[in-house]
Amino acid sequence: MNTRFDRDKSSTPRGISNEEFSAVFSDWWGNVFATIYSRTGNRELAQDLASVTFLNAFKGRHTFYGELNDDTTGSWLHGILRHTMASHFRSLRQRHESTLVDSLEACPDIADPEDHLNRVELRQATVDLLLQVKSSDRAAIFLRYFEGKTPDDTAKMLGVPSGTGRSRVSRALTNLRVTNDDPRQD
């Protein structure tokens, strides 16, 4: 297998034709979507980021090296996926730095600005807490408590047995309680 580390520096990319890319898209959409969904816990965001990943892959299809097989295609797509997600979260972090002030300035007619500020801070504190748990546990918590899914639906959406889904939610909640000195940890 040719990788970017062991290929001849003078070699040129193989590239992927439009027809081949169509097959790559069909074969790999589910895998890319599932990877992003497991890391974000948000179906719409996962769809958006998967679409951007494949758009970036399509734009860069001429840079593909090696044979069109599961190993090289998967590595190539997951590299693009990692860059796409990193760019997305970097942009979110930059936008968040001014979120509180912007949210108040954007809504000057708020009846109770202090209440609005408290809700924005609570939302951010919740996000900060969720970032403390593993992405698989975060997805389970998100589906269960933010999207209101039943334990069985949560497990089904995560593609795991029902007991595993329940365990992930329980483990994540316990870890959050321990990490944040919640008196209910006993």
N, CA and C atoms as a LAMMPS dump frame, in Angstrom:
ITEM: TIMESTEP
0
ITEM: NUMBER OF ATOMS
558
ITEM: BOX BOUNDS ff ff ff
-5.0000000000000000e+02 5.0000000000000000e+02
-5.0000000000000000e+02 5.0000000000000000e+02
-5.0000000000000000e+02 5.0000000000000000e+02
ITEM: ATOMS id mol type element x y z
1 1 1 N 0.845 -1.171 0
2 1 2 C 0 0 0
3 1 3 C 0.894 1.238 0
4 2 1 N 0.591 2.177 -0.854
5 2 2 C 1.339 3.429 -0.887
6 2 3 C 0.721 4.414 0.079
7 3 1 N 1.53 4.944 0.941
8 3 2 C 1.065 6.008 1.825
9 3 3 C 1.853 7.253 1.494
10 4 1 N 1.475 8.346 2.073
11 4 2 C 2.2 9.576 1.789
12 4 3 C 3.62 9.524 2.344
13 5 1 N 3.9 8.558 3.246
14 5 2 C 5.221 8.458 3.851
15 5 3 C 6.178 7.57 3.051
16 6 1 N 5.64 6.557 2.35
17 6 2 C 6.535 5.639 1.67
18 6 3 C 6.469 5.725 0.151
19 7 1 N 5.673 6.617 -0.404
20 7 2 C 5.606 6.711 -1.86
21 7 3 C 6.786 7.54 -2.39
22 8 1 N 7.109 7.281 -3.599
23 8 2 C 8.199 7.99 -4.274
24 8 3 C 7.815 9.455 -4.425
25 9 1 N 8.703 10.35 -4.063
26 9 2 C 8.43 11.789 -4.107
27 9 3 C 8.098 12.263 -5.52
28 10 1 N 8.61 11.555 -6.538
29 10 2 C 8.356 11.974 -7.903
30 10 3 C 7.049 11.417 -8.458
31 11 1 N 6.386 10.529 -7.706
32 11 2 C 5.146 9.936 -8.203
33 11 3 C 4.03 10.973 -8.222
34 12 1 N 3.117 10.747 -9.117
35 12 2 C 1.986 11.667 -9.229
36 12 3 C 0.746 10.988 -8.679
37 13 1 N -0.203 11.785 -8.212
38 13 2 C -1.428 11.191 -7.665
39 13 3 C -2.182 10.415 -8.734
40 14 1 N -2.827 9.386 -8.32
41 14 2 C -3.653 8.559 -9.195
42 14 3 C -4.913 9.315 -9.559
43 15 1 N -5.491 9.996 -8.547
44 15 2 C -6.76 10.69 -8.755
45 15 3 C -7.929 9.722 -8.74
46 16 1 N -9.113 10.269 -8.639
47 16 2 C -10.345 9.473 -8.635
48 16 3 C -11.289 10.108 -9.652
49 17 1 N -11.794 9.291 -10.556
50 17 2 C -12.729 9.801 -11.559
51 17 3 C -14.084 10.097 -10.9
52 18 1 N -14.928 10.804 -11.62
53 18 2 C -16.27 11.106 -11.096
54 18 3 C -17.052 9.822 -10.808
55 19 1 N -16.932 8.843 -11.684
56 19 2 C -17.654 7.575 -11.491
57 19 3 C -17.124 6.845 -10.252
58 20 1 N -15.808 6.821 -10.113
59 20 2 C -15.223 6.175 -8.931
60 20 3 C -15.632 6.915 -7.655
61 21 1 N -15.664 8.237 -7.728
62 21 2 C -16.042 9.01 -6.547
63 21 3 C -17.486 8.717 -6.151
64 22 1 N -18.343 8.548 -7.129
65 22 2 C -19.741 8.206 -6.847
66 22 3 C -19.823 6.895 -6.051
67 23 1 N -19.002 5.924 -6.431
68 23 2 C -18.964 4.646 -5.707
69 23 3 C -18.385 4.826 -4.305
70 24 1 N -17.334 5.655 -4.191
71 24 2 C -16.748 5.931 -2.876
72 24 3 C -17.806 6.558 -1.971
73 25 1 N -18.543 7.521 -2.505
74 25 2 C -19.599 8.182 -1.735
75 25 3 C -20.624 7.161 -1.241
76 26 1 N -21.104 6.319 -2.144
77 26 2 C -22.099 5.304 -1.778
78 26 3 C -21.574 4.342 -0.715
79 27 1 N -20.326 3.923 -0.879
80 27 2 C -19.739 2.94 0.035
81 27 3 C -19.38 3.534 1.401
82 28 1 N -19.002 4.807 1.441
83 28 2 C -18.424 5.374 2.656
84 28 3 C -19.302 6.383 3.387
85 29 1 N -20.426 6.804 2.816
86 29 2 C -21.267 7.813 3.478
87 29 3 C -21.64 7.367 4.89
88 30 1 N -22.139 6.16 5.042
89 30 2 C -22.587 5.662 6.349
90 30 3 C -21.472 5.666 7.382
91 31 1 N -20.284 5.252 6.982
92 31 2 C -19.149 5.211 7.902
93 31 3 C -18.746 6.606 8.346
94 32 1 N -18.652 7.538 7.398
95 32 2 C -18.264 8.909 7.724
96 32 3 C -19.324 9.556 8.616
97 33 1 N -20.599 9.392 8.251
98 33 2 C -21.681 9.953 9.064
99 33 3 C -21.651 9.385 10.483
100 34 1 N -21.512 8.069 10.613
101 34 2 C -21.508 7.432 11.936
102 34 3 C -20.338 7.923 12.787
103 35 1 N -19.183 8.092 12.171
104 35 2 C -18.012 8.585 12.905
105 35 3 C -18.268 9.981 13.45
106 36 1 N -18.791 10.859 12.61
107 36 2 C -19.052 12.23 13.04
108 36 3 C -20.165 12.253 14.077
109 37 1 N -21.209 11.468 13.858
110 37 2 C -22.336 11.436 14.792
111 37 3 C -21.894 10.939 16.166
112 38 1 N -21.006 9.951 16.193
113 38 2 C -20.55 9.438 17.484
114 38 3 C -19.721 10.478 18.226
115 39 1 N -19.098 11.379 17.495
116 39 2 C -18.276 12.413 18.131
117 39 3 C -19.07 13.657 18.503
118 40 1 N -20.156 13.928 17.784
119 40 2 C -20.911 15.154 18.05
120 40 3 C -22.216 14.89 18.775
121 41 1 N -22.814 13.732 18.545
122 41 2 C -24.108 13.438 19.156
123 41 3 C -25.248 14.229 18.551
124 42 1 N -25.029 14.863 17.427
125 42 2 C -26.05 15.702 16.813
126 42 3 C -26.232 15.251 15.372
127 43 1 N -27.422 14.741 15.073
128 43 2 C -27.7 14.168 13.756
129 43 3 C -27.561 15.212 12.643
130 44 1 N -28.155 16.395 12.832
131 44 2 C -28.1 17.42 11.789
132 44 3 C -26.658 17.89 11.55
133 45 1 N -25.928 18.114 12.641
134 45 2 C -24.534 18.531 12.506
135 45 3 C -23.714 17.441 11.818
136 46 1 N -23.969 16.19 12.166
137 46 2 C -23.25 15.077 11.531
138 46 3 C -23.538 15.036 10.038
139 47 1 N -24.787 15.255 9.645
140 47 2 C -25.126 15.275 8.224
141 47 3 C -24.407 16.425 7.515
142 48 1 N -24.42 17.598 8.15
143 48 2 C -23.749 18.757 7.553
144 48 3 C -22.247 18.509 7.399
145 49 1 N -21.612 18.033 8.474
146 49 2 C -20.162 17.816 8.423
147 49 3 C -19.791 16.676 7.482
148 50 1 N -20.631 15.656 7.392
149 50 2 C -20.371 14.571 6.436
150 50 3 C -20.476 15.112 5.012
151 51 1 N -21.447 15.962 4.772
152 51 2 C -21.589 16.57 3.439
153 51 3 C -20.372 17.419 3.095
154 52 1 N -19.913 18.22 4.056
155 52 2 C -18.723 19.056 3.825
156 52 3 C -17.502 18.164 3.6
157 53 1 N -17.403 17.069 4.352
158 53 2 C -16.289 16.137 4.179
159 53 3 C -16.26 15.601 2.749
160 54 1 N -17.416 15.177 2.242
161 54 2 C -17.443 14.635 0.882
162 54 3 C -17.265 15.731 -0.172
163 55 1 N -17.735 16.929 0.105
164 55 2 C -17.477 18.037 -0.813
165 55 3 C -15.974 18.313 -0.903
166 56 1 N -15.317 18.344 0.256
167 56 2 C -13.86 18.547 0.273
168 56 3 C -13.135 17.391 -0.417
169 57 1 N -13.627 16.176 -0.209
170 57 2 C -13.021 15.014 -0.867
171 57 3 C -13.199 15.12 -2.386
172 58 1 N -14.378 15.536 -2.815
173 58 2 C -14.623 15.675 -4.249
174 58 3 C -13.694 16.726 -4.858
175 59 1 N -13.557 17.846 -4.158
176 59 2 C -12.673 18.908 -4.65
177 59 3 C -11.214 18.444 -4.703
178 60 1 N -10.833 17.549 -3.79
179 60 2 C -9.446 17.094 -3.731
180 60 3 C -9.236 15.709 -4.297
181 61 1 N -10.195 15.198 -5.062
182 61 2 C -10.096 13.821 -5.562
183 61 3 C -8.883 13.606 -6.451
184 62 1 N -8.371 14.662 -7.047
185 62 2 C -7.189 14.55 -7.905
186 62 3 C -5.911 14.293 -7.095
187 63 1 N -5.973 14.457 -5.76
188 63 2 C -4.783 14.257 -4.913
189 63 3 C -4.69 12.836 -4.362
190 64 1 N -5.619 11.973 -4.72
191 64 2 C -5.656 10.615 -4.171
192 64 3 C -4.511 9.78 -4.734
193 65 1 N -3.754 9.141 -3.829
194 65 2 C -2.664 8.236 -4.196
195 65 3 C -3.091 6.804 -3.93
196 66 1 N -2.492 5.87 -4.62
197 66 2 C -2.665 4.461 -4.3
198 66 3 C -3.847 3.832 -4.989
199 67 1 N -4.108 2.605 -4.574
200 67 2 C -5.217 1.843 -5.127
201 67 3 C -6.514 2.245 -4.441
202 68 1 N -7.587 2.114 -5.169
203 68 2 C -8.904 2.435 -4.622
204 68 3 C -9.419 1.199 -3.885
205 69 1 N -9.001 1.059 -2.612
206 69 2 C -9.46 -0.058 -1.792
207 69 3 C -9.84 0.483 -0.415
208 70 1 N -10.346 -0.392 0.464
209 70 2 C -10.833 0.055 1.767
210 70 3 C -9.766 0.753 2.599
211 71 1 N -8.537 0.245 2.59
212 71 2 C -7.481 0.841 3.416
213 71 3 C -7.14 2.256 2.976
214 72 1 N -6.811 2.422 1.708
215 72 2 C -6.38 3.749 1.246
216 72 3 C -7.542 4.727 1.196
217 73 1 N -8.696 4.267 0.76
218 73 2 C -9.853 5.158 0.68
219 73 3 C -10.284 5.589 2.071
220 74 1 N -10.322 4.651 3.006
221 74 2 C -10.712 4.973 4.382
222 74 3 C -9.749 5.948 5.029
223 75 1 N -8.471 5.726 4.849
224 75 2 C -7.466 6.636 5.417
225 75 3 C -7.6 8.03 4.82
226 76 1 N -7.756 8.08 3.509
227 76 2 C -7.885 9.361 2.813
228 76 3 C -9.12 10.121 3.296
229 77 1 N -10.274 9.441 3.334
230 77 2 C -11.514 10.101 3.768
231 77 3 C -11.465 10.518 5.231
232 78 1 N -10.914 9.67 6.087
233 78 2 C -10.871 10.009 7.511
234 78 3 C -9.898 11.146 7.786
235 79 1 N -8.869 11.298 6.978
236 79 2 C -8.001 12.472 7.091
237 79 3 C -8.778 13.74 6.759
238 80 1 N -9.561 13.683 5.692
239 80 2 C -10.386 14.834 5.311
240 80 3 C -11.428 15.102 6.39
241 81 1 N -12.021 14.04 6.922
242 81 2 C -13.014 14.168 8.002
243 81 3 C -12.405 14.867 9.21
244 82 1 N -11.212 14.464 9.629
245 82 2 C -10.564 15.076 10.795
246 82 3 C -10.319 16.567 10.565
247 83 1 N -9.854 16.909 9.371
248 83 2 C -9.624 18.326 9.066
249 83 3 C -10.938 19.113 9.054
250 84 1 N -11.975 18.523 8.509
251 84 2 C -13.283 19.189 8.447
252 84 3 C -13.818 19.434 9.855
253 85 1 N -13.746 18.421 10.716
254 85 2 C -14.24 18.582 12.086
255 85 3 C -13.388 19.582 12.863
256 86 1 N -12.075 19.516 12.712
257 86 2 C -11.202 20.452 13.423
258 86 3 C -11.513 21.88 13.013
259 87 1 N -11.715 22.096 11.737
260 87 2 C -12.042 23.436 11.244
261 87 3 C -13.37 23.909 11.811
262 88 1 N -14.352 23.02 11.836
263 88 2 C -15.668 23.375 12.376
264 88 3 C -15.575 23.767 13.851
265 89 1 N -14.91 22.951 14.66
266 89 2 C -14.852 23.227 16.093
267 89 3 C -13.949 24.414 16.416
268 90 1 N -12.93 24.632 15.609
269 90 2 C -12.095 25.821 15.789
270 90 3 C -12.935 27.072 15.531
271 91 1 N -13.749 27.035 14.513
272 91 2 C -14.616 28.172 14.19
273 91 3 C -15.651 28.387 15.296
274 92 1 N -16.182 27.317 15.854
275 92 2 C -17.137 27.448 16.974
276 92 3 C -16.471 28.088 18.177
277 93 1 N -15.269 27.651 18.483
278 93 2 C -14.546 28.18 19.635
279 93 3 C -14.303 29.68 19.454
280 94 1 N -13.941 30.082 18.262
281 94 2 C -13.698 31.501 17.995
282 94 3 C -14.982 32.3 18.124
283 95 1 N -16.093 31.74 17.662
284 95 2 C -17.375 32.443 17.785
285 95 3 C -17.848 32.509 19.221
286 96 1 N -17.536 31.475 20.016
287 96 2 C -18.016 31.42 21.402
288 96 3 C -17.402 32.516 22.266
289 97 1 N -16.208 32.975 21.93
290 97 2 C -15.539 33.956 22.766
291 97 3 C -16.37 35.216 22.954
292 98 1 N -17.236 35.525 22.015
293 98 2 C -18.057 36.723 22.159
294 98 3 C -19.544 36.399 22.243
295 99 1 N -19.9 35.158 22.509
296 99 2 C -21.292 34.733 22.49
297 99 3 C -22.161 35.476 23.5
298 100 1 N -21.711 35.607 24.744
299 100 2 C -22.556 36.227 25.763
300 100 3 C -22.879 37.675 25.418
301 101 1 N -21.885 38.445 25.067
302 101 2 C -22.112 39.847 24.731
303 101 3 C -22.949 39.953 23.47
304 102 1 N -22.615 39.164 22.45
305 102 2 C -23.36 39.21 21.199
306 102 3 C -24.82 38.843 21.403
307 103 1 N -25.088 37.842 22.25
308 103 2 C -26.477 37.417 22.445
309 103 3 C -27.299 38.509 23.11
310 104 1 N -26.697 39.267 24.004
311 104 2 C -27.421 40.379 24.624
312 104 3 C -27.589 41.54 23.647
313 105 1 N -26.545 41.831 22.873
314 105 2 C -26.639 42.926 21.914
315 105 3 C -27.605 42.605 20.787
316 106 1 N -27.709 41.343 20.414
317 106 2 C -28.591 40.951 19.32
318 106 3 C -30.063 41.017 19.709
319 107 1 N -30.341 41.021 20.993
320 107 2 C -31.721 41.025 21.477
321 107 3 C -31.928 42.158 22.473
322 108 1 N -31.906 43.414 22.026
323 108 2 C -32.036 44.51 22.971
324 108 3 C -33.407 44.588 23.624
325 109 1 N -34.402 43.899 23.054
326 109 2 C -35.759 43.963 23.593
327 109 3 C -36.034 42.895 24.643
328 110 1 N -35.025 42.201 25.118
329 110 2 C -35.221 41.135 26.1
330 110 3 C -35.852 41.731 27.353
331 111 1 N -36.945 41.108 27.792
332 111 2 C -37.658 41.613 28.966
333 111 3 C -36.781 41.565 30.206
334 112 1 N -36.048 40.474 30.381
335 112 2 C -35.2 40.322 31.553
336 112 3 C -33.793 39.907 31.098
337 113 1 N -32.918 40.871 30.824
338 113 2 C -31.575 40.538 30.34
339 113 3 C -30.795 39.628 31.289
340 114 1 N -31.013 39.788 32.578
341 114 2 C -30.293 38.94 33.538
342 114 3 C -30.72 37.488 33.393
343 115 1 N -32.019 37.252 33.214
344 115 2 C -32.516 35.889 33.012
345 115 3 C -31.949 35.305 31.719
346 116 1 N -31.907 36.112 30.673
347 116 2 C -31.347 35.664 29.397
348 116 3 C -29.871 35.291 29.567
349 117 1 N -29.13 36.126 30.248
350 117 2 C -27.713 35.869 30.483
351 117 3 C -27.533 34.578 31.286
352 118 1 N -28.382 34.36 32.286
353 118 2 C -28.314 33.125 33.079
354 118 3 C -28.57 31.898 32.213
355 119 1 N -29.547 31.99 31.301
356 119 2 C -29.835 30.86 30.419
357 119 3 C -28.668 30.583 29.479
358 120 1 N -28.06 31.629 28.942
359 120 2 C -26.906 31.448 28.053
360 120 3 C -25.742 30.823 28.821
361 121 1 N -25.492 31.3 30.045
362 121 2 C -24.405 30.74 30.856
363 121 3 C -24.688 29.288 31.229
364 122 1 N -25.954 28.971 31.553
365 122 2 C -26.319 27.59 31.877
366 122 3 C -26.11 26.689 30.666
367 123 1 N -26.5 27.16 29.494
368 123 2 C -26.309 26.383 28.271
369 123 3 C -24.818 26.113 28.052
370 124 1 N -23.978 27.131 28.256
371 124 2 C -22.536 26.942 28.062
372 124 3 C -21.951 26.011 29.122
373 125 1 N -22.426 26.126 30.355
374 125 2 C -21.951 25.235 31.421
375 125 3 C -22.312 23.785 31.094
376 126 1 N -23.492 23.585 30.515
377 126 2 C -23.916 22.243 30.125
378 126 3 C -23.002 21.693 29.035
379 127 1 N -22.693 22.518 28.055
380 127 2 C -21.78 22.095 26.983
381 127 3 C -20.411 21.758 27.57
382 128 1 N -19.923 22.599 28.473
383 128 2 C -18.626 22.348 29.099
384 128 3 C -18.625 21.019 29.85
385 129 1 N -19.717 20.717 30.552
386 129 2 C -19.813 19.437 31.258
387 129 3 C -19.799 18.268 30.287
388 130 1 N -20.559 18.392 29.214
389 130 2 C -20.629 17.299 28.246
390 130 3 C -19.284 17.042 27.584
391 131 1 N -18.473 18.065 27.454
392 131 2 C -17.162 17.88 26.843
393 131 3 C -16.206 17.112 27.758
394 132 1 N -16.592 16.895 29.013
395 132 2 C -15.753 16.16 29.956
396 132 3 C -15.893 14.647 29.812
397 133 1 N -16.903 14.184 29.075
398 133 2 C -17.117 12.74 28.945
399 133 3 C -16.699 12.274 27.549
400 134 1 N -16.473 10.974 27.419
401 134 2 C -16.092 10.385 26.134
402 134 3 C -17.176 10.676 25.098
403 135 1 N -16.771 10.768 23.843
404 135 2 C -17.724 11.114 22.788
405 135 3 C -18.862 10.094 22.687
406 136 1 N -18.579 8.809 22.89
407 136 2 C -19.648 7.807 22.811
408 136 3 C -20.651 8.002 23.951
409 137 1 N -20.147 8.335 25.138
410 137 2 C -21.046 8.601 26.273
411 137 3 C -21.806 9.903 26.058
412 138 1 N -21.126 10.896 25.489
413 138 2 C -21.757 12.192 25.216
414 138 3 C -22.928 12.01 24.255
415 139 1 N -22.73 11.198 23.227
416 139 2 C -23.796 10.949 22.259
417 139 3 C -24.994 10.293 22.951
418 140 1 N -24.725 9.35 23.851
419 140 2 C -25.809 8.679 24.575
420 140 3 C -26.578 9.66 25.454
421 141 1 N -25.869 10.518 26.176
422 141 2 C -26.53 11.514 27.03
423 141 3 C -27.344 12.48 26.181
424 142 1 N -26.748 12.914 25.081
425 142 2 C -27.433 13.87 24.225
426 142 3 C -28.746 13.292 23.698
427 143 1 N -28.682 12.081 23.175
428 143 2 C -29.887 11.456 22.637
429 143 3 C -30.937 11.242 23.722
430 144 1 N -30.489 10.771 24.879
431 144 2 C -31.417 10.428 25.956
432 144 3 C -32.074 11.658 26.575
433 145 1 N -31.282 12.663 26.909
434 145 2 C -31.818 13.784 27.685
435 145 3 C -32.089 15.051 26.886
436 146 1 N -31.38 15.259 25.787
437 146 2 C -31.602 16.479 25.024
438 146 3 C -32.58 16.255 23.876
439 147 1 N -32.546 15.062 23.287
440 147 2 C -33.495 14.759 22.223
441 147 3 C -34.677 13.952 22.751
442 148 1 N -34.636 13.558 24.034
443 148 2 C -35.768 12.879 24.657
444 148 3 C -36.036 11.474 24.159
445 149 1 N -35.025 10.804 23.655
446 149 2 C -35.194 9.435 23.148
447 149 3 C -35.316 8.456 24.314
448 150 1 N -36.023 7.388 24.085
449 150 2 C -36.117 6.333 25.093
450 150 3 C -34.766 5.627 25.16
451 151 1 N -34.525 4.892 26.254
452 151 2 C -33.264 4.142 26.319
453 151 3 C -33.077 3.187 25.142
454 152 1 N -34.15 2.511 24.723
455 152 2 C -34.039 1.579 23.602
456 152 3 C -33.765 2.315 22.288
457 153 1 N -34.431 3.453 22.08
458 153 2 C -34.181 4.24 20.863
459 153 3 C -32.761 4.799 20.856
460 154 1 N -32.297 5.227 22.026
461 154 2 C -30.934 5.74 22.135
462 154 3 C -29.942 4.668 21.707
463 155 1 N -30.1 3.472 22.246
464 155 2 C -29.193 2.368 21.901
465 155 3 C -29.276 2.043 20.411
466 156 1 N -30.477 2.017 19.873
467 156 2 C -30.661 1.703 18.456
468 156 3 C -29.965 2.749 17.578
469 157 1 N -30.093 4.03 17.934
470 157 2 C -29.468 5.085 17.142
471 157 3 C -27.942 5.038 17.241
472 158 1 N -27.438 4.556 18.372
473 158 2 C -25.992 4.418 18.541
474 158 3 C -25.463 3.126 17.925
475 159 1 N -26.388 2.241 17.548
476 159 2 C -25.982 0.974 16.958
477 159 3 C -25.389 0.003 17.952
478 160 1 N -25.879 0.063 19.211
479 160 2 C -25.374 -0.824 20.262
480 160 3 C -26.564 -1.537 20.914
481 161 1 N -26.306 -2.63 21.629
482 161 2 C -27.389 -3.292 22.359
483 161 3 C -27.99 -2.352 23.409
484 162 1 N -29.225 -2.603 23.774
485 162 2 C -29.942 -1.752 24.72
486 162 3 C -29.195 -1.584 26.039
487 163 1 N -28.655 -2.672 26.565
488 163 2 C -27.92 -2.605 27.834
489 163 3 C -26.674 -1.741 27.736
490 164 1 N -26.005 -1.789 26.597
491 164 2 C -24.811 -0.967 26.394
492 164 3 C -25.183 0.506 26.375
493 165 1 N -26.28 0.838 25.706
494 165 2 C -26.746 2.229 25.672
495 165 3 C -27.059 2.743 27.065
496 166 1 N -27.755 1.919 27.863
497 166 2 C -28.077 2.311 29.241
498 166 3 C -26.803 2.469 30.071
499 167 1 N -25.853 1.568 29.87
500 167 2 C -24.583 1.642 30.611
501 167 3 C -23.818 2.915 30.285
502 168 1 N -23.825 3.297 29.014
503 168 2 C -23.11 4.513 28.624
504 168 3 C -23.7 5.738 29.306
505 169 1 N -25.019 5.815 29.334
506 169 2 C -25.673 6.956 29.985
507 169 3 C -25.36 6.95 31.474
508 170 1 N -25.493 5.805 32.11
509 170 2 C -25.238 5.695 33.546
510 170 3 C -23.786 6.027 33.881
511 171 1 N -22.855 5.468 33.118
512 171 2 C -21.432 5.721 33.358
513 171 3 C -21.1 7.201 33.197
514 172 1 N -21.623 7.815 32.164
515 172 2 C -21.338 9.231 31.916
516 172 3 C -21.885 10.102 33.038
517 173 1 N -23.103 9.818 33.483
518 173 2 C -23.684 10.605 34.575
519 173 3 C -22.888 10.426 35.859
520 174 1 N -22.473 9.197 36.138
521 174 2 C -21.662 8.941 37.332
522 174 3 C -20.335 9.692 37.239
523 175 1 N -19.685 9.636 36.084
524 175 2 C -18.41 10.343 35.908
525 175 3 C -18.573 11.844 36.079
526 176 1 N -19.661 12.392 35.557
527 176 2 C -19.904 13.827 35.717
528 176 3 C -20.116 14.186 37.184
529 177 1 N -20.853 13.336 37.89
530 177 2 C -21.092 13.614 39.317
531 177 3 C -19.8 13.559 40.109
532 178 1 N -18.97 12.567 39.853
533 178 2 C -17.703 12.422 40.568
534 178 3 C -16.776 13.583 40.234
535 179 1 N -16.658 13.892 38.966
536 179 2 C -15.769 14.958 38.512
537 179 3 C -16.177 16.318 39.065
538 180 1 N -17.46 16.532 39.236
539 180 2 C -17.949 17.843 39.63
540 180 3 C -18.454 17.883 41.062
541 181 1 N -18.017 16.947 41.912
542 181 2 C -18.344 16.915 43.339
543 181 3 C -19.835 17.006 43.617
544 182 1 N -20.628 16.274 42.854
545 182 2 C -22.064 16.242 43.076
546 182 3 C -22.34 15.359 44.284
547 183 1 N -23.137 15.826 45.251
548 183 2 C -23.412 15.021 46.438
549 183 3 C -24.167 13.739 46.147
550 184 1 N -24.768 13.615 44.957
551 184 2 C -25.509 12.401 44.603
552 184 3 C -24.606 11.278 44.159
553 185 1 N -23.296 11.473 44.186
554 185 2 C -22.372 10.456 43.689
555 185 3 C -22.357 9.213 44.561
556 186 1 N -22.882 9.262 45.769
557 186 2 C -22.87 8.091 46.667
558 186 3 C -23.891 7.067 46.292
